């Protein structure tokens, strides 16, 4: 269970955003929290993966090694893409 105390202005804004999506304020807030949590976990996972593989992509003199990771630009999809 989660209980929040918010002011009237914020509640009105939340109602407006929720209504645009045909949702209750409670459902809107929960979905927003879930999306933000997913975004943060996804970013952390990407950062850890880059740190792990980034060390393998460097040569002894610090230059980027030739290979798929070095040859292509970073091509990330926004973690919230597809989550309404």
Secondary structure as GFF3:
##gff-version 3
##sequence-region A 1 84
A	DSSP	alpha_helix	8	20	.	.	.	ID=ss1
A	DSSP	alpha_helix	25	56	.	.	.	ID=ss2
A	DSSP	alpha_helix	68	71	.	.	.	ID=ss3
###
